[in-house]
Amino acid sequence: MTWEQAIAELKGYLKDYLEARGIDTRQNFRCLNPHHEDKHPSMGFDKANNQVHCFSCSAKYDVIDLISLDYNCDFNEALNSDCEMYTA
């Protein structure tokens, strides 16, 4: 498996990651984007594209991006965390 294939496979775990965080992905939801000041929830799960989308600033996040935000870490640390969570 190539590096790109491994990253693509890990990105497929976004739904699982959101559900582990207590988000019911079967329902539409909104949450705050931590990258900008926002008083009204503006982010939601885009099932068709398997990403979280901010309707306020148009930013798009995959599972690696969300791990980076949640744990305040860089891409490589988030990727390692993702690997530990979802691979055997």
N, C-alpha and C positions, 0 to 999 in steps of 0.2 A: 504494500500500500504506500502511495506517495504521501508526502507531507500535506499537499493540497487536498488529497482524498481524506486524510485523517481529520483535517480541520473541517471539511464539508460534513463528514459524519458526525463530528461533535456538535456542529451547529444544528443538527437535527434534533438535539435534546432540549431545545428552547421550551417546548410545551411542558416537558417533564420538570424543567427547572422552575418555571412559573408555578406549576402545581405544587411543587415541594415548598414554595414560598407562600402557599395558601391561596393562590389565585385559581379560581374556577375558569378554565379556558373555554368551557362550553358556553359561557355567558359573555356578553360584551362587558368590558370593564374599562375604567379610566384610572390612571394614577398620575402622580406628579413627576415631572422630569427633573432629576436632580442637577442637570447641567445649566438650568436657568431659573431665575425667580419666577414662580408661577403659583398663583393662589387658587387656580382652578385645575383640577385634573385634566391633563391633555394628552396623555399617552395611552395607547391601547394595543392589544395583540392583533396582528394581521395574520390570520391563519393561512391565507392563500400564499403569502410570501415568507411565512415562518420567521417573522421578525416583529419587534415592538416598534411602533411608529408614534412619533410625537406630532400631533396635529397643529401645535403652535409653531414649532420651528422646522418641521419636516425632517427631523433627525430620525434615522432608522438604526435599531440595535439588534444584534444577534445575541446568542447566549454568552459568548465570550465577552462581548461589550458589557452585558449586564453584570457578569461576575466581576469585571473590572470596576464597575460603578459600586456594586454592593460591598466589595471588599477593599476598595481603594487601592487597586494594584494595577500594574501595567499588563500589556497584552500577553507576554510570556508567562507571567505568574497566573493570570486568568486561564490561559490555555492549560497550564499544568494542573490547576484546580479542577478544570473541566474534565481533564483526562482521569484524574483521581476519582471524580464522582461517577463517571459514566463508562469507564472501561474496566475490564477485569485484568 
